[in-house]
Amino acid sequence: MARSAVTITADGNKATFTVGKSTGSATLAVGSSKESVSMAEIDNVLAPDGEAGLACSNDALIVTLQDVRLEFGKV
């Protein structure tokens, strides 16, 4: 079982990410290509420098990180 240890603390339109100890790995797949990466590597992408911008739009939460923009919404 993989576990990610990213804690998110929100304050208005900003969030602070704290990366703890993560275990396991995940498999990323694009087409027929697959690669296994550690949860620690994934956590470092999600919370590289500890801060992100937060916004809500069209029933989605938008998290803007240094290199990645994530949109969370109902499917």
A tleap script that builds the chain and sets N, CA, C and O, in Angstrom:
source leaprc.protein.ff14SB
mol = sequence {
  NMET ALA ARG SER ALA VAL THR ILE THR ALA
  ASP GLY ASN LYS ALA THR PHE THR VAL GLY
  LYS SER THR GLY SER ALA THR LEU ALA VAL
  GLY SER SER LYS GLU SER VAL SER MET ALA
  GLU ILE ASP ASN VAL LEU ALA PRO ASP GLY
  GLU ALA GLY LEU ALA CYS SER ASN ASP ALA
  LEU ILE VAL THR LEU GLN ASP VAL ARG LEU
  GLU PHE GLY LYS CVAL
}
set mol.1.N position { 0.832 -1.166 0.000 }
set mol.1.CA position { 0.000 0.000 0.000 }
set mol.1.C position { 0.889 1.245 0.000 }
set mol.1.O position { 1.855 1.338 0.757 }
set mol.2.N position { 0.547 2.176 -0.847 }
set mol.2.CA position { 1.288 3.430 -0.918 }
set mol.2.C position { 0.622 4.460 -0.021 }
set mol.2.O position { -0.604 4.526 0.073 }
set mol.3.N position { 1.447 5.259 0.634 }
set mol.3.CA position { 0.926 6.324 1.487 }
set mol.3.C position { 1.661 7.617 1.201 }
set mol.3.O position { 2.891 7.665 1.163 }
set mol.4.N position { 0.880 8.658 1.001 }
set mol.4.CA position { 1.437 9.982 0.800 }
set mol.4.C position { 1.272 10.749 2.102 }
set mol.4.O position { 0.213 10.697 2.728 }
set mol.5.N position { 2.299 11.449 2.505 }
set mol.5.CA position { 2.253 12.177 3.772 }
set mol.5.C position { 2.352 13.674 3.541 }
set mol.5.O position { 3.222 14.342 4.100 }
set mol.6.N position { 1.456 14.194 2.715 }
set mol.6.CA position { 1.413 15.636 2.477 }
set mol.6.C position { 0.270 16.206 3.309 }
set mol.6.O position { -0.881 15.797 3.156 }
set mol.7.N position { 0.592 17.153 4.190 }
set mol.7.CA position { -0.419 17.829 4.988 }
set mol.7.C position { -0.658 19.194 4.372 }
set mol.7.O position { 0.290 19.919 4.071 }
set mol.8.N position { -1.929 19.549 4.184 }
set mol.8.CA position { -2.281 20.830 3.564 }
set mol.8.C position { -2.994 21.688 4.592 }
set mol.8.O position { -3.969 21.255 5.207 }
set mol.9.N position { -2.499 22.922 4.777 }
set mol.9.CA position { -3.133 23.889 5.662 }
set mol.9.C position { -3.564 25.074 4.820 }
set mol.9.O position { -2.726 25.761 4.235 }
set mol.10.N position { -4.872 25.321 4.754 }
set mol.10.CA position { -5.398 26.406 3.927 }
set mol.10.C position { -5.661 27.645 4.768 }
set mol.10.O position { -6.105 27.554 5.912 }
set mol.11.N position { -5.381 28.813 4.179 }
set mol.11.CA position { -5.647 30.095 4.823 }
set mol.11.C position { -6.044 31.068 3.727 }
set mol.11.O position { -5.181 31.633 3.054 }
set mol.12.N position { -7.333 31.267 3.542 }
set mol.12.CA position { -7.801 32.150 2.476 }
set mol.12.C position { -7.492 31.565 1.118 }
set mol.12.O position { -7.890 30.439 0.821 }
set mol.13.N position { -6.780 32.323 0.282 }
set mol.13.CA position { -6.460 31.838 -1.068 }
set mol.13.C position { -5.057 31.257 -1.166 }
set mol.13.O position { -4.524 31.112 -2.266 }
set mol.14.N position { -4.457 30.923 -0.034 }
set mol.14.CA position { -3.121 30.310 -0.002 }
set mol.14.C position { -3.176 29.014 0.778 }
set mol.14.O position { -3.989 28.860 1.690 }
set mol.15.N position { -2.314 28.090 0.420 }
set mol.15.CA position { -2.190 26.828 1.141 }
set mol.15.C position { -0.718 26.560 1.394 }
set mol.15.O position { 0.137 26.903 0.578 }
set mol.16.N position { -0.435 25.948 2.527 }
set mol.16.CA position { 0.923 25.535 2.856 }
set mol.16.C position { 0.955 24.018 2.889 }
set mol.16.O position { 0.122 23.386 3.540 }
set mol.17.N position { 1.916 23.434 2.186 }
set mol.17.CA position { 2.075 21.997 2.117 }
set mol.17.C position { 3.267 21.584 2.962 }
set mol.17.O position { 4.332 22.197 2.892 }
set mol.18.N position { 3.081 20.539 3.764 }
set mol.18.CA position { 4.169 19.977 4.556 }
set mol.18.C position { 4.315 18.517 4.150 }
set mol.18.O position { 3.363 17.744 4.256 }
set mol.19.N position { 5.495 18.137 3.688 }
set mol.19.CA position { 5.743 16.770 3.247 }
set mol.19.C position { 6.373 15.988 4.382 }
set mol.19.O position { 7.431 16.360 4.890 }
set mol.20.N position { 5.721 14.900 4.781 }
set mol.20.CA position { 6.241 14.015 5.811 }
set mol.20.C position { 6.849 12.786 5.153 }
set mol.20.O position { 7.305 12.843 4.011 }
set mol.21.N position { 6.853 11.675 5.880 }
set mol.21.CA position { 7.414 10.446 5.346 }
set mol.21.C position { 6.363 9.704 4.527 }
set mol.21.O position { 5.298 9.360 5.040 }
set mol.22.N position { 6.661 9.462 3.265 }
set mol.22.CA position { 5.766 8.739 2.375 }
set mol.22.C position { 6.336 7.359 2.117 }
set mol.22.O position { 7.550 7.162 2.147 }
set mol.23.N position { 5.452 6.405 1.864 }
set mol.23.CA position { 5.902 5.040 1.609 }
set mol.23.C position { 5.250 4.500 0.347 }
set mol.23.O position { 4.203 4.985 -0.080 }
set mol.24.N position { 5.877 3.495 -0.243 }
set mol.24.CA position { 5.305 2.816 -1.406 }
set mol.24.C position { 5.612 3.527 -2.706 }
set mol.24.O position { 6.458 4.420 -2.768 }
set mol.25.N position { 4.901 3.109 -3.745 }
set mol.25.CA position { 5.114 3.685 -5.067 }
set mol.25.C position { 3.798 3.708 -5.828 }
set mol.25.O position { 2.808 3.106 -5.411 }
set mol.26.N position { 3.807 4.404 -6.932 }
set mol.26.CA position { 2.650 4.491 -7.820 }
set mol.26.C position { 3.129 4.211 -9.237 }
set mol.26.O position { 4.300 4.415 -9.557 }
set mol.27.N position { 2.229 3.749 -10.071 }
set mol.27.CA position { 2.567 3.501 -11.468 }
set mol.27.C position { 1.884 4.559 -12.316 }
set mol.27.O position { 0.664 4.712 -12.270 }
set mol.28.N position { 2.672 5.285 -13.085 }
set mol.28.CA position { 2.149 6.281 -14.014 }
set mol.28.C position { 2.084 5.642 -15.387 }
set mol.28.O position { 3.042 5.005 -15.826 }
set mol.29.N position { 0.953 5.809 -16.070 }
set mol.29.CA position { 0.790 5.197 -17.388 }
set mol.29.C position { 0.350 6.255 -18.395 }
set mol.29.O position { -0.579 7.026 -18.150 }
set mol.30.N position { 1.039 6.272 -19.531 }
set mol.30.CA position { 0.677 7.118 -20.659 }
set mol.30.C position { 0.722 6.228 -21.882 }
set mol.30.O position { 1.792 5.797 -22.313 }
set mol.31.N position { -0.454 5.953 -22.442 }
set mol.31.CA position { -0.509 5.018 -23.564 }
set mol.31.C position { -0.015 3.658 -23.121 }
set mol.31.O position { -0.482 3.120 -22.117 }
set mol.32.N position { 0.927 3.098 -23.862 }
set mol.32.CA position { 1.473 1.786 -23.501 }
set mol.32.C position { 2.708 1.888 -22.610 }
set mol.32.O position { 3.260 0.866 -22.202 }
set mol.33.N position { 3.144 3.100 -22.307 }
set mol.33.CA position { 4.324 3.311 -21.468 }
set mol.33.C position { 3.917 3.401 -19.996 }
set mol.33.O position { 2.993 4.134 -19.643 }
set mol.34.N position { 4.621 2.643 -19.139 }
set mol.34.CA position { 4.363 2.673 -17.700 }
set mol.34.C position { 5.669 2.850 -16.952 }
set mol.34.O position { 6.713 2.338 -17.357 }
set mol.35.N position { 5.593 3.590 -15.842 }
set mol.35.CA position { 6.782 3.789 -15.018 }
set mol.35.C position { 6.377 3.840 -13.558 }
set mol.35.O position { 5.384 4.477 -13.206 }
set mol.36.N position { 7.136 3.176 -12.715 }
set mol.36.CA position { 6.891 3.184 -11.278 }
set mol.36.C position { 7.704 4.309 -10.648 }
set mol.36.O position { 8.897 4.449 -10.920 }
set mol.37.N position { 7.055 5.108 -9.809 }
set mol.37.CA position { 7.747 6.190 -9.096 }
set mol.37.C position { 7.388 6.099 -7.618 }
set mol.37.O position { 6.297 5.653 -7.263 }
set mol.38.N position { 8.300 6.520 -6.772 }
set mol.38.CA position { 8.044 6.470 -5.331 }
set mol.38.C position { 7.050 7.564 -4.941 }
set mol.38.O position { 6.952 8.593 -5.610 }
set mol.39.N position { 6.318 7.333 -3.857 }
set mol.39.CA position { 5.390 8.343 -3.356 }
set mol.39.C position { 6.153 9.589 -2.925 }
set mol.39.O position { 5.616 10.693 -3.016 }
set mol.40.N position { 7.386 9.446 -2.460 }
set mol.40.CA position { 8.195 10.610 -2.090 }
set mol.40.C position { 8.425 11.510 -3.307 }
set mol.40.O position { 8.396 12.735 -3.184 }
set mol.41.N position { 8.656 10.905 -4.493 }
set mol.41.CA position { 8.829 11.695 -5.710 }
set mol.41.C position { 7.542 12.429 -6.075 }
set mol.41.O position { 7.572 13.591 -6.480 }
set mol.42.N position { 6.414 11.740 -5.927 }
set mol.42.CA position { 5.124 12.363 -6.220 }
set mol.42.C position { 4.865 13.519 -5.265 }
set mol.42.O position { 4.425 14.589 -5.687 }
set mol.43.N position { 5.135 13.309 -3.980 }
set mol.43.CA position { 4.946 14.372 -2.986 }
set mol.43.C position { 5.788 15.596 -3.309 }
set mol.43.O position { 5.336 16.724 -3.113 }
set mol.44.N position { 7.002 15.392 -3.801 }
set mol.44.CA position { 7.870 16.525 -4.125 }
set mol.44.C position { 7.363 17.315 -5.320 }
set mol.44.O position { 7.673 18.500 -5.444 }
set mol.45.N position { 6.590 16.691 -6.205 }
set mol.45.CA position { 5.960 17.412 -7.317 }
set mol.45.C position { 4.757 18.187 -6.804 }
set mol.45.O position { 4.542 19.337 -7.186 }
set mol.46.N position { 3.971 17.554 -5.935 }
set mol.46.CA position { 2.772 18.201 -5.410 }
set mol.46.C position { 3.078 19.342 -4.456 }
set mol.46.O position { 2.323 20.312 -4.388 }
set mol.47.N position { 4.166 19.240 -3.725 }
set mol.47.CA position { 4.493 20.266 -2.733 }
set mol.47.C position { 5.979 20.605 -2.790 }
set mol.47.O position { 6.697 20.386 -1.814 }
set mol.48.N position { 6.458 21.144 -3.931 }
set mol.48.CA position { 7.896 21.366 -4.094 }
set mol.48.C position { 8.485 22.443 -3.200 }
set mol.48.O position { 9.601 22.287 -2.705 }
set mol.49.N position { 7.760 23.529 -2.984 }
set mol.49.CA position { 8.338 24.591 -2.165 }
set mol.49.C position { 7.438 24.994 -1.015 }
set mol.49.O position { 7.665 26.017 -0.368 }
set mol.50.N position { 6.417 24.191 -0.761 }
set mol.50.CA position { 5.606 24.409 0.418 }
set mol.50.C position { 4.400 25.309 0.279 }
set mol.50.O position { 3.572 25.338 1.189 }
set mol.51.N position { 4.251 26.056 -0.822 }
set mol.51.CA position { 3.116 26.958 -0.936 }
set mol.51.C position { 2.423 26.820 -2.281 }
set mol.51.O position { 3.041 26.459 -3.283 }
set mol.52.N position { 1.124 27.115 -2.285 }
set mol.52.CA position { 0.341 27.057 -3.514 }
set mol.52.C position { -0.793 28.065 -3.424 }
set mol.52.O position { -1.205 28.462 -2.334 }
set mol.53.N position { -1.288 28.470 -4.582 }
set mol.53.CA position { -2.458 29.341 -4.629 }
set mol.53.C position { -3.712 28.488 -4.710 }
set mol.53.O position { -3.696 27.410 -5.304 }
set mol.54.N position { -4.808 28.969 -4.111 }
set mol.54.CA position { -6.083 28.260 -4.147 }
set mol.54.C position { -7.141 29.158 -4.767 }
set mol.54.O position { -7.162 30.365 -4.526 }
set mol.55.N position { -8.025 28.559 -5.573 }
set mol.55.CA position { -9.148 29.295 -6.146 }
set mol.55.C position { -10.284 28.310 -6.408 }
set mol.55.O position { -10.055 27.111 -6.570 }
set mol.56.N position { -11.494 28.822 -6.448 }
set mol.56.CA position { -12.663 28.007 -6.790 }
set mol.56.C position { -13.290 28.585 -8.041 }
set mol.56.O position { -13.420 29.801 -8.178 }
set mol.57.N position { -13.684 27.698 -8.966 }
set mol.57.CA position { -14.293 28.133 -10.210 }
set mol.57.C position { -15.106 26.996 -10.795 }
set mol.57.O position { -14.622 25.868 -10.883 }
set mol.58.N position { -16.341 27.280 -11.197 }
set mol.58.CA position { -17.192 26.276 -11.851 }
set mol.58.C position { -17.190 24.941 -11.125 }
set mol.58.O position { -16.930 23.904 -11.736 }
set mol.59.N position { -17.474 24.954 -9.838 }
set mol.59.CA position { -17.539 23.732 -9.029 }
set mol.59.C position { -16.230 22.964 -8.963 }
set mol.59.O position { -16.241 21.740 -8.839 }
set mol.60.N position { -15.111 23.654 -9.043 }
set mol.60.CA position { -13.804 22.996 -8.958 }
set mol.60.C position { -12.899 23.767 -8.009 }
set mol.60.O position { -12.999 24.988 -7.890 }
set mol.61.N position { -12.023 23.045 -7.340 }
set mol.61.CA position { -10.964 23.647 -6.543 }
set mol.61.C position { -9.716 23.641 -7.410 }
set mol.61.O position { -9.310 22.587 -7.899 }
set mol.62.N position { -9.104 24.796 -7.606 }
set mol.62.CA position { -7.908 24.917 -8.435 }
set mol.62.C position { -6.717 25.196 -7.523 }
set mol.62.O position { -6.703 26.175 -6.776 }
set mol.63.N position { -5.720 24.316 -7.600 }
set mol.63.CA position { -4.505 24.450 -6.814 }
set mol.63.C position { -3.365 24.758 -7.781 }
set mol.63.O position { -3.055 23.945 -8.652 }
set mol.64.N position { -2.741 25.923 -7.635 }
set mol.64.CA position { -1.664 26.330 -8.520 }
set mol.64.C position { -0.340 26.218 -7.787 }
set mol.64.O position { -0.069 26.956 -6.840 }
set mol.65.N position { 0.485 25.272 -8.246 }
set mol.65.CA position { 1.809 25.046 -7.676 }
set mol.65.C position { 2.847 25.690 -8.582 }
set mol.65.O position { 2.493 26.320 -9.579 }
set mol.66.N position { 4.097 25.544 -8.256 }
set mol.66.CA position { 5.174 26.137 -9.044 }
set mol.66.C position { 5.166 25.627 -10.480 }
set mol.66.O position { 5.275 26.422 -11.413 }
set mol.67.N position { 5.038 24.303 -10.677 }
set mol.67.CA position { 5.115 23.723 -12.014 }
set mol.67.C position { 3.842 23.044 -12.473 }
set mol.67.O position { 3.770 22.606 -13.621 }
set mol.68.N position { 2.832 22.939 -11.617 }
set mol.68.CA position { 1.650 22.157 -11.921 }
set mol.68.C position { 0.399 22.909 -11.476 }
set mol.68.O position { 0.390 23.561 -10.432 }
set mol.69.N position { -0.653 22.807 -12.282 }
set mol.69.CA position { -1.960 23.331 -11.888 }
set mol.69.C position { -2.904 22.150 -11.799 }
set mol.69.O position { -3.081 21.421 -12.776 }
set mol.70.N position { -3.517 21.951 -10.632 }
set mol.70.CA position { -4.424 20.841 -10.408 }
set mol.70.C position { -5.844 21.364 -10.256 }
set mol.70.O position { -6.068 22.361 -9.569 }
set mol.71.N position { -6.800 20.704 -10.887 }
set mol.71.CA position { -8.202 21.048 -10.740 }
set mol.71.C position { -8.941 19.846 -10.181 }
set mol.71.O position { -8.908 18.759 -10.758 }
set mol.72.N position { -9.609 20.051 -9.048 }
set mol.72.CA position { -10.362 18.987 -8.408 }
set mol.72.C position { -11.845 19.317 -8.518 }
set mol.72.O position { -12.274 20.418 -8.173 }
set mol.73.N position { -12.619 18.357 -8.999 }
set mol.73.CA position { -14.059 18.559 -9.114 }
set mol.73.C position { -14.762 17.218 -9.182 }
set mol.73.O position { -14.126 16.166 -9.245 }
set mol.74.N position { -16.076 17.274 -9.169 }
set mol.74.CA position { -16.862 16.049 -9.275 }
set mol.74.C position { -16.767 15.494 -10.685 }
set mol.74.O position { -16.718 16.248 -11.657 }
set mol.75.N position { -16.741 14.174 -10.792 }
set mol.75.CA position { -16.704 13.521 -12.109 }
set mol.75.C position { -18.061 12.975 -12.439 }
set mol.75.O position { -18.248 12.386 -13.504 }
savepdb mol mol.pdb
quit
